[in-house]
Amino acid sequence: MSNFGNQGPWWSAPSQSGKLIPLRSAIVLAIVVGVIAGAFGASSSGSLFGFSTRLVQSNSTIERPANSVAGIAKRVLPSVVSIEAKDADGGATGSGFVISSDGYILTNNHVIASAVTSGGKITVRLQDGRSFEAAVVGRDASYDLAVLRVSNRTLPALQFGDSEKVAVGDAVLAIGSPLGLQGTVTLGIISAKDRAVTAGDSAEQNSFINALQTDAAINPGNSGGPLVDSTGAVIGVNSAIATLGSSFSGQTGSIGLGFAIPINQARKTAEQLIKNGKATYPVIGISVDMSATGDGALIASKGTSILPGGPAAKAGLKPGDLITEFAGRVITGPEELIVAVRSRDIGDSVVIIYIRDGKSYQATLILTAGK
């Protein structure tokens, strides 16, 4: 045992200085302590040291302002639906939201595409549990959008926001039915704008999205649901997620990289689908080389890569030209050129910059409707 000097046993009380308490005072103090202990003991229920623990329940009310997350969710949820699209292989599930009180619902084309082509059945389920069979009003694979309609003509519709006014850092809510869990609400921010995102299961069904990026959790089944801002207005249609893939333990759920179609684009397409059953999109009349590497979008070298009489042909573009800027937006690849063009309107006049034989040129194009 180590020698710590003459300090007495480890349990000894420290020495005290000053006067000792007189015996009479000590007796009075003991009586007072006894009375206090007796009072506590009388109200105890036999717990440790004669004391009982009394849990106090709060009767206060939590305030949930209309602009809080809970307040926004309460307003928006009744307009968000779950979609089940059955086909020969089982089908798909997704989300959608009411855009008009007379039964029109907006969703992604990829949610219902297989059911449509196989003659399957599409069912819409409301938040209150009611279900309706839905008819397809129109769909467009290039924008990955579809409009459905149900027989109920008294549905609460969501308000459209302005996706052009969205800023990076804005708070958003993603609402839908991820993995079949209807009415799921997740919170996040706008992480980036104008992301060139390609989605689809085949070259024929590929859609090119000039997307809003968000870190709000989006998972399979969220497709077609609304992305709303801090006022509850829709600013995007949740459509795609980035995944780590099989090389990263096969993680296919949310990793904080979700993408939504801007509502300004979705609204134009939805209006066309309701009016005509189909949608159109602007083109510049070229075919780009999707396998080309490096910055810019390379016009394919084949002779048919320039549409005769199209905007590019009229502006003097040729096969092999490299487009590096479109309407003030730097083009870093062919997908970015496609989404930049499709984010515009038919009839828009845009300025492009391209490189030919190492020299830079400028041209003005009038966008026409694609077929």
Secondary structure, DSSP 8 states (H G I E B T S, - for coil): -----S---TT------S----HHHHHHHHHHHHHHHHHHHHT--S-GGG---------------TTSHHHHHHHHGGGEEEEEEE-TT--EEEEEEEEETTTEEEE-HHHHHHHHHTT-EEEEE-TTS-EEE-EEEEEETTTTEEEEE-S--------B--GGG--TT-EEEEEE-GGG-TTEEEEEEEEEEEEEEEE-SSSTT-EEEEEEEE-S---TT-TT-EEE-TTS-EEEEEEEE---BGGGTTB-S--S-EEEEEHHHHHHHHHHHHHHSS---EE-SB-B-TT--SSSEEB-SSGGGB-TTSHHHHTT--TT-EEEEETTEE--SHHHHHHHHHTS-TT-EEEEEEEETTEEEEEEEE-EE--
